[in-house]
């Protein structure tokens, strides 16, 4: 086992979150602390069903 957050800068990390962006439990808390950006996500005002997954 290792620390997920010590990966190479060429690696990408992603974590699905709820629409309200609370990120208050589990690994989501670590993502929020390390990367921040919650206010930026909320400012986008996107709803879960508004995302176009087909590019």
PyMOL Python script that loads the backbone (N, CA, C, O; Angstrom):
from pymol import cmd

cmd.read_pdbstr("""\
ATOM      1  N   UNK A   1       0.837  -1.189   0.000  1.00  0.00           N
ATOM      2  CA  UNK A   1       0.000   0.000   0.000  1.00  0.00           C
ATOM      3  C   UNK A   1       0.872   1.240   0.000  1.00  0.00           C
ATOM      4  O   UNK A   1       2.013   1.224   0.463  1.00  0.00           O
ATOM      5  N   UNK A   2       0.314   2.301  -0.525  1.00  0.00           N
ATOM      6  CA  UNK A   2       1.031   3.558  -0.558  1.00  0.00           C
ATOM      7  C   UNK A   2       0.067   4.718  -0.394  1.00  0.00           C
ATOM      8  O   UNK A   2      -1.135   4.531  -0.202  1.00  0.00           O
ATOM      9  N   UNK A   3       0.608   5.893  -0.472  1.00  0.00           N
ATOM     10  CA  UNK A   3      -0.186   7.105  -0.353  1.00  0.00           C
ATOM     11  C   UNK A   3      -0.631   7.533  -1.745  1.00  0.00           C
ATOM     12  O   UNK A   3       0.196   7.886  -2.586  1.00  0.00           O
ATOM     13  N   UNK A   4      -1.908   7.501  -1.982  1.00  0.00           N
ATOM     14  CA  UNK A   4      -2.487   7.849  -3.272  1.00  0.00           C
ATOM     15  C   UNK A   4      -2.062   9.249  -3.720  1.00  0.00           C
ATOM     16  O   UNK A   4      -1.885   9.498  -4.913  1.00  0.00           O
ATOM     17  N   UNK A   5      -1.901  10.148  -2.768  1.00  0.00           N
ATOM     18  CA  UNK A   5      -1.614  11.534  -3.090  1.00  0.00           C
ATOM     19  C   UNK A   5      -0.130  11.825  -3.328  1.00  0.00           C
ATOM     20  O   UNK A   5       0.244  12.983  -3.510  1.00  0.00           O
ATOM     21  N   UNK A   6       0.711  10.803  -3.330  1.00  0.00           N
ATOM     22  CA  UNK A   6       2.115  10.994  -3.671  1.00  0.00           C
ATOM     23  C   UNK A   6       2.423  10.467  -5.068  1.00  0.00           C
ATOM     24  O   UNK A   6       3.582  10.209  -5.393  1.00  0.00           O
ATOM     25  N   UNK A   7       1.412  10.311  -5.878  1.00  0.00           N
ATOM     26  CA  UNK A   7       1.618   9.812  -7.237  1.00  0.00           C
ATOM     27  C   UNK A   7       2.363  10.848  -8.077  1.00  0.00           C
ATOM     28  O   UNK A   7       2.491  12.007  -7.682  1.00  0.00           O
ATOM     29  N   UNK A   8       2.835  10.430  -9.201  1.00  0.00           N
ATOM     30  CA  UNK A   8       3.585  11.285 -10.110  1.00  0.00           C
ATOM     31  C   UNK A   8       2.711  12.431 -10.625  1.00  0.00           C
ATOM     32  O   UNK A   8       1.491  12.296 -10.714  1.00  0.00           O
ATOM     33  N   UNK A   9       3.341  13.554 -10.961  1.00  0.00           N
ATOM     34  CA  UNK A   9       2.603  14.695 -11.507  1.00  0.00           C
ATOM     35  C   UNK A   9       2.016  14.383 -12.883  1.00  0.00           C
ATOM     36  O   UNK A   9       1.166  15.122 -13.381  1.00  0.00           O
ATOM     37  N   UNK A  10       2.470  13.295 -13.493  1.00  0.00           N
ATOM     38  CA  UNK A  10       1.919  12.897 -14.788  1.00  0.00           C
ATOM     39  C   UNK A  10       0.679  12.022 -14.633  1.00  0.00           C
ATOM     40  O   UNK A  10       0.025  11.704 -15.627  1.00  0.00           O
ATOM     41  N   UNK A  11       0.347  11.631 -13.414  1.00  0.00           N
ATOM     42  CA  UNK A  11      -0.856  10.846 -13.143  1.00  0.00           C
ATOM     43  C   UNK A  11      -2.010  11.784 -12.820  1.00  0.00           C
ATOM     44  O   UNK A  11      -1.802  12.913 -12.375  1.00  0.00           O
ATOM     45  N   UNK A  12      -3.225  11.304 -13.049  1.00  0.00           N
ATOM     46  CA  UNK A  12      -4.420  12.096 -12.752  1.00  0.00           C
ATOM     47  C   UNK A  12      -5.263  11.367 -11.719  1.00  0.00           C
ATOM     48  O   UNK A  12      -5.379  10.141 -11.747  1.00  0.00           O
ATOM     49  N   UNK A  13      -5.846  12.129 -10.812  1.00  0.00           N
ATOM     50  CA  UNK A  13      -6.758  11.580  -9.813  1.00  0.00           C
ATOM     51  C   UNK A  13      -8.138  12.172 -10.055  1.00  0.00           C
ATOM     52  O   UNK A  13      -8.265  13.351 -10.387  1.00  0.00           O
ATOM     53  N   UNK A  14      -9.158  11.364  -9.891  1.00  0.00           N
ATOM     54  CA  UNK A  14     -10.530  11.844 -10.042  1.00  0.00           C
ATOM     55  C   UNK A  14     -11.390  11.202  -8.969  1.00  0.00           C
ATOM     56  O   UNK A  14     -11.139  10.075  -8.543  1.00  0.00           O
ATOM     57  N   UNK A  15     -12.402  11.932  -8.543  1.00  0.00           N
ATOM     58  CA  UNK A  15     -13.318  11.404  -7.535  1.00  0.00           C
ATOM     59  C   UNK A  15     -14.700  11.964  -7.809  1.00  0.00           C
ATOM     60  O   UNK A  15     -14.880  13.180  -7.868  1.00  0.00           O
ATOM     61  N   UNK A  16     -15.664  11.096  -7.975  1.00  0.00           N
ATOM     62  CA  UNK A  16     -17.045  11.535  -8.183  1.00  0.00           C
ATOM     63  C   UNK A  16     -17.601  12.069  -6.870  1.00  0.00           C
ATOM     64  O   UNK A  16     -17.363  11.503  -5.804  1.00  0.00           O
ATOM     65  N   UNK A  17     -18.341  13.161  -6.963  1.00  0.00           N
ATOM     66  CA  UNK A  17     -18.928  13.766  -5.768  1.00  0.00           C
ATOM     67  C   UNK A  17     -20.395  14.065  -6.020  1.00  0.00           C
ATOM     68  O   UNK A  17     -20.864  14.018  -7.158  1.00  0.00           O
ATOM     69  N   UNK A  18     -21.113  14.371  -4.954  1.00  0.00           N
ATOM     70  CA  UNK A  18     -22.526  14.710  -5.084  1.00  0.00           C
ATOM     71  C   UNK A  18     -22.677  16.131  -5.621  1.00  0.00           C
ATOM     72  O   UNK A  18     -21.737  16.925  -5.590  1.00  0.00           O
ATOM     73  N   UNK A  19     -23.851  16.429  -6.104  1.00  0.00           N
ATOM     74  CA  UNK A  19     -24.123  17.731  -6.718  1.00  0.00           C
ATOM     75  C   UNK A  19     -23.903  18.893  -5.748  1.00  0.00           C
ATOM     76  O   UNK A  19     -23.550  19.992  -6.177  1.00  0.00           O
ATOM     77  N   UNK A  20     -24.107  18.667  -4.444  1.00  0.00           N
ATOM     78  CA  UNK A  20     -23.955  19.756  -3.474  1.00  0.00           C
ATOM     79  C   UNK A  20     -22.493  20.004  -3.073  1.00  0.00           C
ATOM     80  O   UNK A  20     -22.210  20.961  -2.351  1.00  0.00           O
ATOM     81  N   UNK A  21     -21.580  19.171  -3.524  1.00  0.00           N
ATOM     82  CA  UNK A  21     -20.129  19.334  -3.297  1.00  0.00           C
ATOM     83  C   UNK A  21     -19.743  19.376  -1.818  1.00  0.00           C
ATOM     84  O   UNK A  21     -18.745  20.007  -1.471  1.00  0.00           O
ATOM     85  N   UNK A  22     -20.490  18.734  -0.955  1.00  0.00           N
ATOM     86  CA  UNK A  22     -20.148  18.768   0.471  1.00  0.00           C
ATOM     87  C   UNK A  22     -18.795  18.145   0.765  1.00  0.00           C
ATOM     88  O   UNK A  22     -17.980  18.731   1.477  1.00  0.00           O
ATOM     89  N   UNK A  23     -18.555  16.974   0.226  1.00  0.00           N
ATOM     90  CA  UNK A  23     -17.275  16.287   0.402  1.00  0.00           C
ATOM     91  C   UNK A  23     -16.861  16.248   1.863  1.00  0.00           C
ATOM     92  O   UNK A  23     -15.771  16.701   2.213  1.00  0.00           O
ATOM     93  N   UNK A  24     -17.722  15.711   2.720  1.00  0.00           N
ATOM     94  CA  UNK A  24     -17.504  15.748   4.152  1.00  0.00           C
ATOM     95  C   UNK A  24     -17.085  14.442   4.795  1.00  0.00           C
ATOM     96  O   UNK A  24     -16.873  14.404   6.007  1.00  0.00           O
ATOM     97  N   UNK A  25     -16.957  13.366   4.025  1.00  0.00           N
ATOM     98  CA  UNK A  25     -16.590  12.075   4.610  1.00  0.00           C
ATOM     99  C   UNK A  25     -15.605  11.340   3.715  1.00  0.00           C
ATOM    100  O   UNK A  25     -15.501  11.600   2.516  1.00  0.00           O
ATOM    101  N   UNK A  26     -14.894  10.427   4.329  1.00  0.00           N
ATOM    102  CA  UNK A  26     -14.019   9.519   3.596  1.00  0.00           C
ATOM    103  C   UNK A  26     -12.924  10.228   2.811  1.00  0.00           C
ATOM    104  O   UNK A  26     -12.422  11.276   3.215  1.00  0.00           O
ATOM    105  N   UNK A  27     -12.572   9.633   1.689  1.00  0.00           N
ATOM    106  CA  UNK A  27     -11.477  10.161   0.879  1.00  0.00           C
ATOM    107  C   UNK A  27     -11.828  11.515   0.269  1.00  0.00           C
ATOM    108  O   UNK A  27     -10.934  12.274  -0.104  1.00  0.00           O
ATOM    109  N   UNK A  28     -13.123  11.825   0.165  1.00  0.00           N
ATOM    110  CA  UNK A  28     -13.534  13.124  -0.383  1.00  0.00           C
ATOM    111  C   UNK A  28     -12.973  14.276   0.440  1.00  0.00           C
ATOM    112  O   UNK A  28     -12.619  15.319  -0.110  1.00  0.00           O
ATOM    113  N   UNK A  29     -12.891  14.093   1.747  1.00  0.00           N
ATOM    114  CA  UNK A  29     -12.328  15.128   2.628  1.00  0.00           C
ATOM    115  C   UNK A  29     -10.867  15.385   2.259  1.00  0.00           C
ATOM    116  O   UNK A  29     -10.429  16.535   2.219  1.00  0.00           O
ATOM    117  N   UNK A  30     -10.120  14.326   1.991  1.00  0.00           N
ATOM    118  CA  UNK A  30      -8.706  14.472   1.618  1.00  0.00           C
ATOM    119  C   UNK A  30      -8.564  15.178   0.274  1.00  0.00           C
ATOM    120  O   UNK A  30      -7.682  16.020   0.103  1.00  0.00           O
ATOM    121  N   UNK A  31      -9.434  14.834  -0.683  1.00  0.00           N
ATOM    122  CA  UNK A  31      -9.407  15.517  -1.984  1.00  0.00           C
ATOM    123  C   UNK A  31      -9.679  17.008  -1.792  1.00  0.00           C
ATOM    124  O   UNK A  31      -8.990  17.846  -2.373  1.00  0.00           O
ATOM    125  N   UNK A  32     -10.677  17.339  -0.983  1.00  0.00           N
ATOM    126  CA  UNK A  32     -11.037  18.742  -0.764  1.00  0.00           C
ATOM    127  C   UNK A  32      -9.892  19.508  -0.112  1.00  0.00           C
ATOM    128  O   UNK A  32      -9.596  20.637  -0.504  1.00  0.00           O
ATOM    129  N   UNK A  33      -9.256  18.909   0.869  1.00  0.00           N
ATOM    130  CA  UNK A  33      -8.130  19.568   1.555  1.00  0.00           C
ATOM    131  C   UNK A  33      -6.941  19.786   0.619  1.00  0.00           C
ATOM    132  O   UNK A  33      -6.331  20.855   0.615  1.00  0.00           O
ATOM    133  N   UNK A  34      -6.623  18.769  -0.164  1.00  0.00           N
ATOM    134  CA  UNK A  34      -5.417  18.836  -1.008  1.00  0.00           C
ATOM    135  C   UNK A  34      -5.611  19.717  -2.238  1.00  0.00           C
ATOM    136  O   UNK A  34      -4.718  20.479  -2.605  1.00  0.00           O
ATOM    137  N   UNK A  35      -6.785  19.612  -2.879  1.00  0.00           N
ATOM    138  CA  UNK A  35      -6.969  20.275  -4.170  1.00  0.00           C
ATOM    139  C   UNK A  35      -7.906  21.477  -4.127  1.00  0.00           C
ATOM    140  O   UNK A  35      -7.839  22.334  -5.008  1.00  0.00           O
ATOM    141  N   UNK A  36      -8.769  21.558  -3.129  1.00  0.00           N
ATOM    142  CA  UNK A  36      -9.698  22.688  -3.058  1.00  0.00           C
ATOM    143  C   UNK A  36     -10.598  22.756  -4.283  1.00  0.00           C
ATOM    144  O   UNK A  36     -10.982  21.726  -4.838  1.00  0.00           O
ATOM    145  N   UNK A  37     -10.931  23.966  -4.699  1.00  0.00           N
ATOM    146  CA  UNK A  37     -11.722  24.151  -5.919  1.00  0.00           C
ATOM    147  C   UNK A  37     -13.216  23.989  -5.745  1.00  0.00           C
ATOM    148  O   UNK A  37     -13.954  24.049  -6.729  1.00  0.00           O
ATOM    149  N   UNK A  38     -13.689  23.784  -4.518  1.00  0.00           N
ATOM    150  CA  UNK A  38     -15.118  23.557  -4.291  1.00  0.00           C
ATOM    151  C   UNK A  38     -15.931  24.784  -4.708  1.00  0.00           C
ATOM    152  O   UNK A  38     -16.970  24.642  -5.353  1.00  0.00           O
ATOM    153  N   UNK A  39     -15.478  25.970  -4.353  1.00  0.00           N
ATOM    154  CA  UNK A  39     -16.206  27.187  -4.726  1.00  0.00           C
ATOM    155  C   UNK A  39     -16.298  27.331  -6.247  1.00  0.00           C
ATOM    156  O   UNK A  39     -17.324  27.756  -6.778  1.00  0.00           O
ATOM    157  N   UNK A  40     -15.229  26.977  -6.931  1.00  0.00           N
ATOM    158  CA  UNK A  40     -15.226  27.031  -8.399  1.00  0.00           C
ATOM    159  C   UNK A  40     -16.242  26.051  -8.981  1.00  0.00           C
ATOM    160  O   UNK A  40     -16.953  26.377  -9.931  1.00  0.00           O
ATOM    161  N   UNK A  41     -16.305  24.862  -8.414  1.00  0.00           N
ATOM    162  CA  UNK A  41     -17.284  23.879  -8.881  1.00  0.00           C
ATOM    163  C   UNK A  41     -18.707  24.359  -8.641  1.00  0.00           C
ATOM    164  O   UNK A  41     -19.557  24.252  -9.525  1.00  0.00           O
ATOM    165  N   UNK A  42     -18.971  24.890  -7.449  1.00  0.00           N
ATOM    166  CA  UNK A  42     -20.310  25.386  -7.130  1.00  0.00           C
ATOM    167  C   UNK A  42     -20.690  26.567  -8.017  1.00  0.00           C
ATOM    168  O   UNK A  42     -21.850  26.692  -8.410  1.00  0.00           O
ATOM    169  N   UNK A  43     -19.735  27.431  -8.336  1.00  0.00           N
ATOM    170  CA  UNK A  43     -20.008  28.609  -9.159  1.00  0.00           C
ATOM    171  C   UNK A  43     -20.442  28.234 -10.579  1.00  0.00           C
ATOM    172  O   UNK A  43     -21.094  29.025 -11.260  1.00  0.00           O
ATOM    173  N   UNK A  44     -20.080  27.032 -11.020  1.00  0.00           N
ATOM    174  CA  UNK A  44     -20.486  26.585 -12.354  1.00  0.00           C
ATOM    175  C   UNK A  44     -21.986  26.345 -12.426  1.00  0.00           C
ATOM    176  O   UNK A  44     -22.574  26.385 -13.507  1.00  0.00           O
ATOM    177  N   UNK A  45     -22.608  26.094 -11.273  1.00  0.00           N
ATOM    178  CA  UNK A  45     -24.055  25.924 -11.220  1.00  0.00           C
ATOM    179  C   UNK A  45     -24.588  24.756 -12.032  1.00  0.00           C
ATOM    180  O   UNK A  45     -25.726  24.796 -12.500  1.00  0.00           O
ATOM    181  N   UNK A  46     -23.793  23.732 -12.201  1.00  0.00           N
ATOM    182  CA  UNK A  46     -24.213  22.584 -13.004  1.00  0.00           C
ATOM    183  C   UNK A  46     -25.031  21.593 -12.185  1.00  0.00           C
ATOM    184  O   UNK A  46     -24.757  21.364 -11.007  1.00  0.00           O
ATOM    185  N   UNK A  47     -26.021  21.019 -12.817  1.00  0.00           N
ATOM    186  CA  UNK A  47     -26.798  19.938 -12.215  1.00  0.00           C
ATOM    187  C   UNK A  47     -26.254  18.615 -12.756  1.00  0.00           C
ATOM    188  O   UNK A  47     -25.704  18.567 -13.856  1.00  0.00           O
ATOM    189  N   UNK A  48     -26.408  17.563 -11.990  1.00  0.00           N
ATOM    190  CA  UNK A  48     -25.898  16.252 -12.408  1.00  0.00           C
ATOM    191  C   UNK A  48     -26.425  15.868 -13.781  1.00  0.00           C
ATOM    192  O   UNK A  48     -25.683  15.326 -14.600  1.00  0.00           O
ATOM    193  N   UNK A  49     -27.689  16.140 -14.038  1.00  0.00           N
ATOM    194  CA  UNK A  49     -28.269  15.733 -15.325  1.00  0.00           C
ATOM    195  C   UNK A  49     -27.956  16.710 -16.476  1.00  0.00           C
ATOM    196  O   UNK A  49     -28.442  16.523 -17.591  1.00  0.00           O
ATOM    197  N   UNK A  50     -27.145  17.754 -16.206  1.00  0.00           N
ATOM    198  CA  UNK A  50     -26.824  18.724 -17.253  1.00  0.00           C
ATOM    199  C   UNK A  50     -25.494  18.411 -17.941  1.00  0.00           C
ATOM    200  O   UNK A  50     -25.134  19.082 -18.908  1.00  0.00           O
ATOM    201  N   UNK A  51     -24.773  17.424 -17.471  1.00  0.00           N
ATOM    202  CA  UNK A  51     -23.459  17.094 -18.026  1.00  0.00           C
ATOM    203  C   UNK A  51     -23.631  16.329 -19.343  1.00  0.00           C
ATOM    204  O   UNK A  51     -24.404  15.374 -19.416  1.00  0.00           O
ATOM    205  N   UNK A  52     -22.908  16.755 -20.376  1.00  0.00           N
ATOM    206  CA  UNK A  52     -22.944  16.065 -21.669  1.00  0.00           C
ATOM    207  C   UNK A  52     -21.764  15.106 -21.727  1.00  0.00           C
ATOM    208  O   UNK A  52     -20.634  15.533 -21.965  1.00  0.00           O
ATOM    209  N   UNK A  53     -22.005  13.839 -21.517  1.00  0.00           N
ATOM    210  CA  UNK A  53     -20.933  12.839 -21.468  1.00  0.00           C
ATOM    211  C   UNK A  53     -20.475  12.420 -22.854  1.00  0.00           C
ATOM    212  O   UNK A  53     -19.505  11.671 -22.972  1.00  0.00           O
ATOM    213  N   UNK A  54     -21.141  12.877 -23.903  1.00  0.00           N
ATOM    214  CA  UNK A  54     -20.778  12.460 -25.258  1.00  0.00           C
ATOM    215  C   UNK A  54     -19.856  13.443 -25.957  1.00  0.00           C
ATOM    216  O   UNK A  54     -19.614  13.335 -27.159  1.00  0.00           O
ATOM    217  N   UNK A  55     -19.348  14.394 -25.204  1.00  0.00           N
ATOM    218  CA  UNK A  55     -18.394  15.340 -25.760  1.00  0.00           C
ATOM    219  C   UNK A  55     -19.088  16.408 -26.513  1.00  0.00           C
ATOM    220  O   UNK A  55     -18.439  17.301 -27.056  1.00  0.00           O
TER     221      UNK A  55
END
""", "prot")
cmd.dss("prot")
cmd.show_as("cartoon", "prot")
cmd.util.cbc("prot")
cmd.orient("prot")
